[in-house]
Amino acid sequence: MCFVTLFAIFAFATCGGYSGGLRLSVDCVNKTESNLSIDIAFAYPFRLHQVTFEVPTCEGKERQKLALIGDSSSSAEFFVTVAVFAFLYSLAATVVYIFFQNKYRENNRGPLIDFIVTVVFSFLWLVGSSAWAKGLSDVKVATDPKEVLLLMSACKQPSNKCMAVHSPVMSSLNTSVVFGFLNFILWAGNIWFVFKETGWHSSGQRYLSDPMEKHSSSYNQGGYNQDSYGSSSGYSQQASLGPSSDEFGQQPTGPTSFTNQI
């Protein structure tokens, strides 16, 4: 449970605490109209369509107001919300496991609730991480300097020189996606261990053990009957052979006595 708590912290910290930006330059034919340092900053929750900036048009002092394209706030906020609630639940579960272990095991209600919550969070981590991975892909496309330069009218004129000074750094956002899927693996792996604490697991074991006990007892009874049957049959055979041998032994007595009479 300690790893679950730490991984949840890393997930929402690397995503929710992100802020980045890019810098562009527009070098007009008329140098007085140029702007070699156009800074565009954006941050969580990545409502990029609300990020505006001004660029020169290279046609006098007129300025062009633009905005980035896209809105990945829903996937980012859902991901962070799942991470925060997973952190709070894992923290509460750790306290219960350490200080209230006896009450946790008094009846089946505690393990059953823990099992259901673990299954739900496993599903939420899978959905949230997948959605945020797609949202992050959209953020990378929308903040790509080449894509932003295409929005500027001045950059469509060959005489003007437009270039990217530096691109946004997305390493922490990539890390957040990795931690999201790691959290899914941890929570899904905990399902079996939590299931073993529920009454469903113990009742299933009793259900499997009862037929085995019945089968073994019936087998022992069958072996006992066969043994008793074998001993009784052997006794009967010996009893039946006894009189026949006596009768066979009495057969020569008849002729001997007849000879003596003669």
C-alpha positions in Angstrom: 0.0 0.0 0.0 3.0 2.3 0.5 3.9 2.1 -3.2 0.3 2.8 -4.2 0.4 6.0 -2.2 3.7 7.2 -3.5 2.8 6.4 -7.1 -0.4 8.3 -6.8 1.5 11.3 -5.5 3.9 11.2 -8.4 1.0 10.8 -10.9 -1.0 13.9 -9.9 2.2 16.0 -9.0 3.8 15.5 -12.4 0.6 16.4 -14.2 -1.2 18.9 -12.0 1.9 20.9 -11.3 3.1 21.3 -14.9 3.7 24.6 -16.5 5.6 25.1 -19.7 6.0 27.2 -22.8 7.6 27.9 -26.1 9.3 30.8 -27.7 9.1 31.9 -31.4 10.6 34.6 -33.4 9.3 36.5 -36.5 12.0 38.4 -38.5 10.3 40.8 -40.9 11.8 42.5 -43.9 11.4 45.7 -42.0 13.4 45.0 -38.9 11.5 47.5 -36.8 8.4 45.4 -37.2 10.1 42.2 -36.1 9.6 40.3 -32.8 12.4 37.9 -32.0 11.0 36.7 -28.7 7.4 35.7 -28.7 6.7 33.7 -25.5 3.7 31.4 -25.3 3.1 29.9 -21.8 0.5 27.2 -20.9 -0.1 25.0 -17.9 -2.5 22.6 -16.3 -5.4 22.0 -17.0 -4.4 22.7 -20.6 -7.3 24.8 -21.9 -5.1 25.8 -24.8 -7.9 27.6 -26.7 -7.7 30.2 -23.9 -4.0 30.8 -24.3 -3.6 33.9 -26.4 -0.6 35.7 -27.8 0.2 38.6 -30.2 2.5 38.4 -33.2 3.6 40.9 -35.8 2.0 40.9 -39.2 5.0 42.6 -40.8 2.6 45.1 -42.3 3.2 48.2 -40.3 2.5 48.3 -36.6 -0.5 46.1 -36.8 -0.5 43.1 -34.5 -2.3 39.8 -34.9 -3.9 38.1 -31.9 -3.9 34.3 -32.0 -4.7 31.4 -29.7 -3.6 27.9 -29.4 -5.9 25.1 -30.6 -7.4 22.4 -28.5 -8.7 21.7 -25.0 -7.4 18.7 -23.0 -8.7 19.9 -19.6 -11.3 17.1 -19.3 -8.8 14.3 -19.6 -6.2 16.0 -17.5 -8.6 17.0 -14.7 -10.1 13.5 -14.6 -6.6 11.9 -14.4 -5.6 14.2 -11.5 -8.9 13.7 -9.7 -8.5 9.9 -9.8 -4.9 10.3 -8.5 -5.9 12.5 -5.6 -8.8 10.2 -4.5 -6.6 7.1 -4.9 -4.0 8.8 -2.7 -6.5 9.7 0.0 -8.1 6.2 0.0 -4.7 4.4 0.1 -3.6 6.7 3.0 -6.8 5.9 4.9 -6.5 2.2 4.1 -2.9 2.2 5.5 -4.1 3.7 8.7 -6.9 1.1 9.0 -4.4 -1.8 8.3 -2.0 -0.6 10.9 -4.2 0.6 13.8 -7.5 -1.0 13.3 -6.6 -4.5 12.0 -8.9 -6.3 14.5 -12.0 -4.2 13.6 -11.2 -4.7 9.9 -11.3 -8.5 10.3 -14.3 -8.6 12.7 -16.8 -9.2 9.8 -16.8 -9.5 6.1 -17.9 -5.9 5.5 -14.5 -4.3 5.7 -12.7 -6.6 3.2 -15.7 -6.6 0.9 -15.7 -2.7 0.7 -12.0 -2.8 0.2 -12.3 -5.3 -2.6 -15.0 -3.3 -4.4 -13.1 0.0 -4.1 -9.9 -1.7 -5.4 -11.7 -2.9 -8.5 -13.3 0.5 -9.1 -10.0 2.3 -8.8 -8.3 -0.2 -11.1 -10.8 0.6 -13.8 -10.6 4.3 -13.2 -6.8 4.3 -13.4 -7.0 2.4 -16.7 -9.6 4.8 -18.2 -7.9 7.9 -16.8 -4.4 7.0 -17.9 -5.6 6.1 -21.4 -7.6 9.3 -21.7 -4.7 11.4 -20.5 -2.3 9.7 -22.9 -4.6 10.8 -25.7 -4.9 14.3 -24.3 -1.2 14.6 -23.9 -0.7 13.7 -27.5 -3.1 16.5 -28.5 -1.2 18.9 -26.3 2.0 18.0 -28.0 0.6 18.6 -31.4 -1.1 21.9 -30.4 2.1 23.3 -28.8 4.5 22.1 -31.6 6.3 25.3 -32.8 5.9 24.3 -36.4 2.1 24.0 -36.0 1.9 27.4 -34.2 4.0 29.1 -36.9 1.4 28.0 -39.4 -1.2 30.1 -37.6 0.7 33.4 -38.3 0.0 35.3 -41.4 3.5 36.9 -41.4 5.0 33.4 -41.7 3.1 32.7 -44.9 5.2 35.3 -46.7 8.6 33.9 -47.9 10.3 37.2 -47.3 9.8 36.9 -43.6 11.7 34.5 -41.5 9.9 32.6 -38.7 11.6 30.1 -36.5 11.3 28.4 -33.1 13.7 29.6 -30.4 12.8 26.7 -28.0 10.2 24.0 -27.7 8.2 23.1 -24.6 9.6 20.4 -22.3 7.2 17.5 -21.9 9.2 15.1 -19.8 7.2 15.5 -16.6 3.9 15.0 -18.5 5.3 11.8 -20.1 6.3 10.7 -16.6 2.7 11.3 -15.4 1.3 8.9 -18.1 3.9 6.2 -17.0 2.9 6.6 -13.4 -0.7 6.4 -14.4 -0.3 3.0 -16.0 1.9 1.8 -13.1 -0.9 2.7 -10.7 -3.3 0.7 -12.8 -0.9 -2.3 -12.6 -0.5 -2.0 -8.8 -4.3 -1.6 -8.1 -5.1 -4.5 -10.5 -2.5 -6.7 -8.8 -3.9 -5.9 -5.4 -7.4 -7.2 -6.4 -6.3 -10.8 -5.7 -4.8 -10.1 -2.3 -7.9 -8.1 -1.2 -10.2 -10.8 -2.6 -8.4 -13.4 -0.3 -9.5 -11.4 2.7 -13.2 -11.5 1.8 -15.7 -14.2 2.7 -16.1 -15.1 -0.9 -12.7 -16.7 -1.0 -13.2 -18.7 2.2 -16.6 -19.9 1.1 -15.2 -21.0 -2.2 -12.5 -23.0 -0.5 -15.1 -24.7 1.7 -17.2 -25.5 -1.3 -14.3 -27.1 -3.0 -13.2 -29.1 0.1 -16.6 -30.6 0.9 -16.9 -32.7 -2.3 -13.3 -34.0 -1.8 -14.1 -35.1 1.7 -17.2 -36.9 0.6 -15.4 -38.6 -2.2 -12.6 -39.8 0.1 -15.1 -41.0 2.8 -17.1 -43.0 0.2 -13.9 -44.5 -1.2 -12.8 -45.7 2.3 -16.3 -47.2 2.8 -16.1 -49.0 -0.5 -12.7 -50.4 0.4 -13.9 -51.6 3.8 -16.9 -53.4 2.1 -14.6 -55.1 -0.4 -12.3 -56.3 2.4 -15.1 -57.7 4.4 -16.6 -59.3 1.3 -13.3 -60.9 0.4 -12.9 -62.3 3.9 -16.4 -63.7 4.1 -16.2 -65.2 0.6 -12.9 -66.9 1.5 -14.4 -68.3 4.7 -17.4 -69.7 2.7 -15.1 -71.3 0.2 -13.1 -73.0 3.0 -16.3 -74.2 4.6 -17.6 -75.6 1.3 -14.3 -77.4 0.6 -14.2 -79.2 3.9 -17.2 -81.5 3.5 -16.3 -82.5 0.0 -12.8 -83.6 1.0 -14.4 -85.7 3.8 -16.8 -87.3 1.4 -14.0 -88.1 -0.9 -12.1 -89.7 1.9 -15.1 -91.9 2.8 -15.4 -93.4 -0.7 -12.7 -96.2 -0.4 -14.2 -97.4 2.9 -17.1 -99.0 0.9 -15.1 -101.4 -1.2 -12.8 -102.4 1.6 -15.6 -103.5 3.8 -17.2 -105.3 0.9 -13.9 -107.4 0.4 -13.8 -108.3 4.0 -17.3 -109.5 3.8 -16.4 -111.8 0.9 
